[in-house]
Amino acid sequence: MPALPTRHALLPDRGRSRAVLVGCDADTGSRPSLGGPENLTAALATALTPGGPGGAFRRGNTRVLRGPRRPADVLDALRRAAEEASDVLLFSYAGSGFLQDGGLALGVTETDPLRPADTGVDLDAVAEIMRASRAARPLIVLDCDHAAPATARFTGTAGAPAVMAADSSSFRPMADHFTETLVEGLTHGVQDGPEVLDLATLQNAVEAAYTLIRYHVENEHIGGPARVLRSGGRELALGVNPAFGRTLARALPPHPDVVDAQEAW
């Protein structure tokens, strides 16, 4: 009987790992048919849960919330995942971010931009739930306005989650490219990257994508969003690298079919 392939140590233990992925189109100015946060979140979920031994998470252990109405819907889902996870606990959010008293509120369908502290998901509450979990490798991925500076509040402390964030406020026309590039990297691979796609490799892929975008629009003064990777960059991988050991024909692969992902989730 042939031996089962050995799973890379940086990949999540799928039986002991959980993921909560949230996408909300409200107040982002995006159109779902063009790949807004909700569709891109569905595409990210698909990329994280492929069949075969290389997927990061089991589909049954991955919760996708597309356009949740209330903050409680998000926090309750995260609490359940936090109670079950003992290896990787992933929380991903794509949508609108609102500053509140130095912190950050994540927008949901019923968030009032004039009262984000009362109607949005408090990022500090997300971090506290993850810090209290038994998960050995908690991770927050954020794609929204003000994300990068807001994460400084809770990183660097004992038990704090690793953070991979994009602040899209400085480059609004390309706001969706952070999550999109993560999907592309996980689906098609990162050229000249390692065997598995650790967070630092994925972060580098995002930076390369923005460099290419600036080249194509032929405007040296367009800046990409601030990006930050705080801790754990080489300690966790979110998938195997399909491009490992081969050369890609193009610098970036085709865009993922977010419509299929929308229907799947």
C-alpha positions in Angstrom: 0.0 0.0 0.0 1.6 3.3 -1.0 2.4 5.8 1.7 0.2 8.9 2.1 2.0 12.1 1.0 3.4 14.0 3.9 1.6 17.3 4.6 3.9 20.3 4.9 4.3 21.5 8.5 3.5 25.1 7.6 0.0 24.2 6.3 -2.9 24.2 8.8 -3.9 21.0 10.5 -7.3 20.8 8.8 -8.9 18.9 11.6 -7.9 21.5 14.2 -8.2 24.6 12.1 -11.1 26.9 11.4 -11.7 29.9 9.1 -14.3 32.7 9.1 -14.4 34.8 5.9 -16.5 38.0 5.7 -17.2 40.1 2.7 -19.6 43.1 2.5 -20.3 45.2 -0.6 -22.1 47.9 1.4 -20.5 51.4 1.3 -17.6 50.1 -0.8 -18.9 51.6 -4.1 -18.2 48.3 -5.8 -20.5 46.4 -8.1 -20.9 42.7 -7.2 -20.9 41.7 -10.9 -17.4 43.2 -11.2 -15.9 41.3 -8.3 -16.8 43.3 -5.2 -15.8 42.2 -1.6 -18.6 39.6 -1.3 -17.7 37.8 -4.6 -13.9 38.0 -3.9 -14.5 36.6 -0.4 -16.3 33.6 -1.9 -13.4 33.2 -4.4 -10.9 33.3 -1.5 -12.9 30.6 0.3 -12.8 28.4 -2.8 -9.0 29.0 -3.1 -8.5 28.0 0.5 -10.5 24.8 0.3 -9.5 22.9 -2.8 -9.8 19.2 -3.1 -6.6 17.1 -2.5 -4.0 17.1 0.2 -2.8 20.7 -0.4 -5.8 22.7 0.7 -5.4 24.9 3.8 -8.9 24.3 5.3 -11.8 21.8 5.1 -14.8 23.2 3.5 -16.9 22.1 6.5 -14.6 24.0 8.8 -14.8 27.3 6.8 -17.6 29.8 7.4 -18.3 32.4 4.7 -20.5 35.4 5.5 -21.5 37.4 2.4 -23.2 40.7 3.3 -23.9 39.9 7.0 -26.4 42.3 8.4 -25.4 42.7 12.1 -22.0 42.8 13.9 -23.3 40.0 16.1 -23.6 37.7 13.1 -19.9 38.1 12.5 -18.7 37.9 16.2 -20.9 34.9 16.9 -19.5 33.0 13.9 -15.9 33.8 15.0 -16.6 32.7 18.6 -17.8 29.3 17.5 -14.7 28.9 15.3 -12.5 30.1 18.1 -13.9 27.5 20.5 -13.2 24.7 18.0 -9.7 25.7 16.7 -6.5 24.6 18.2 -4.1 25.1 15.3 -4.9 27.9 12.8 -7.8 30.3 13.3 -8.3 32.6 10.3 -10.5 35.7 10.2 -10.7 37.5 6.9 -12.6 40.6 6.1 -13.1 42.6 2.9 -15.3 45.7 2.8 -15.4 49.1 4.4 -13.4 50.2 7.4 -14.4 53.1 9.7 -12.2 54.8 12.2 -13.6 54.9 15.7 -11.7 56.2 18.8 -8.4 55.2 17.4 -9.7 51.7 16.5 -11.4 50.3 13.5 -15.0 49.2 12.8 -15.6 46.8 10.0 -18.7 47.6 8.0 -21.7 45.2 7.7 -25.0 45.8 5.8 -26.6 47.7 8.7 -23.5 49.7 9.7 -24.2 53.5 10.0 -21.1 55.4 8.8 -22.1 58.1 11.2 -22.2 55.7 14.2 -19.6 53.0 13.4 -18.7 52.3 17.0 -22.3 51.2 17.7 -23.2 49.5 14.3 -19.9 48.1 13.0 -17.8 45.1 14.0 -15.2 46.2 16.5 -11.7 45.0 15.3 -10.5 45.0 18.9 -13.3 42.6 19.8 -12.2 40.3 16.9 -8.6 40.4 18.2 -9.7 39.6 21.7 -11.8 36.6 20.7 -8.8 35.3 18.7 -6.4 36.0 21.6 -8.6 34.0 24.0 -8.8 31.0 21.6 -6.6 27.9 22.0 -5.6 28.4 18.4 -1.8 28.2 18.2 -1.6 30.3 14.9 -4.3 32.9 14.8 -4.4 35.1 11.7 -6.3 38.2 10.6 -6.5 39.2 6.9 -8.0 42.7 6.3 -8.8 44.4 3.0 -10.4 47.7 3.9 -9.8 51.4 4.6 -7.5 52.2 7.5 -6.6 48.6 8.1 -2.9 48.9 8.3 -2.6 51.5 11.0 -5.4 50.1 13.1 -3.8 46.7 13.5 -0.9 48.3 15.5 -3.2 48.5 18.5 -3.1 44.8 19.2 0.0 43.3 17.5 3.1 42.7 19.4 1.3 41.6 22.5 1.2 38.1 24.0 -1.1 35.8 22.0 -1.9 38.5 19.4 -2.8 37.2 16.0 -0.6 37.6 13.0 -1.9 40.3 10.6 -1.9 40.6 6.9 -3.5 43.9 5.9 -4.1 46.3 3.0 -5.2 49.8 3.5 -7.1 50.7 0.3 -7.9 54.3 1.2 -5.0 55.7 -0.7 -5.8 53.9 -4.0 -9.6 53.5 -4.1 -9.9 52.5 -7.8 -7.8 49.4 -7.1 -9.2 48.6 -3.7 -10.2 45.0 -4.6 -6.7 43.9 -5.8 -5.4 42.8 -2.4 -7.9 40.0 -2.0 -7.9 39.3 -5.7 -4.1 38.8 -5.7 -4.3 36.4 -2.8 -6.8 34.4 -4.7 -4.6 34.4 -7.8 -1.5 33.4 -5.8 -3.3 30.5 -4.1 -5.0 29.3 -7.3 -2.2 29.7 -9.9 0.9 30.0 -7.8 3.7 32.5 -7.2 6.6 32.4 -9.7 9.9 31.6 -8.1 8.2 31.1 -4.8 8.7 28.3 -2.2 6.9 24.9 -2.1 4.1 26.3 0.1 2.7 29.8 0.1 3.6 31.3 3.4 2.3 34.7 4.4 5.5 36.6 3.5 5.5 35.1 0.0 1.8 36.1 -0.5 2.6 39.6 0.8 5.4 39.9 -1.8 3.0 38.8 -4.5 0.6 41.6 -3.5 3.3 44.1 -3.7 4.4 42.8 -7.1 0.8 43.1 -8.3 0.5 46.7 -7.4 3.9 47.4 -9.1 2.4 45.9 -12.3 -0.8 47.9 -11.9 1.1 51.1 -11.7 3.1 50.1 -14.8 0.0 49.4 -16.8 -1.7 52.7 -15.9 1.5 54.5 -16.8 1.3 56.9 -13.9 4.3 57.0 -11.5 2.3 59.1 -9.0 -0.3 56.5 -8.3 0.6 54.8 -5.1 -0.6 51.4 -3.9 -2.3 50.9 -0.6 -0.2 50.6 2.5 0.5 46.9 3.3 1.6 45.4 6.5 2.5 41.9 7.6 2.9 41.7 11.4 4.5 38.6 12.8 4.3 35.0 11.7 5.2 35.7 8.0 7.2 32.5 7.6 5.3 30.4 10.2 2.1 29.7 8.4 1.2 28.8 4.8 -2.2 29.0 3.2 -1.7 26.5 0.4 0.8 24.7 -1.8 2.4 26.7 -4.6 1.2 25.4 -7.9 4.0 27.3 -9.6 6.8 25.6 -7.6 9.5 24.2 -9.8 8.2 25.6 -13.0 8.2 28.9 -14.9 5.0 30.8 -15.5 4.4 32.3 -18.9 3.0 35.5 -17.5 3.9 37.7 -14.5 0.3 37.3 -13.2 -2.2 34.6 -13.9 -5.7 35.2 -15.2 -8.3 36.6 -12.8 -10.2 33.9 -11.0 -13.8 33.3 -12.0 -15.5 34.9 -9.0 -19.0 34.1 -10.5 -18.4 30.4 -10.0 -17.1 31.0 -6.5 -20.2 33.1 -5.7 -22.5 30.2 -6.7 -20.4 27.7 -4.8 -20.7 29.7 -1.5 
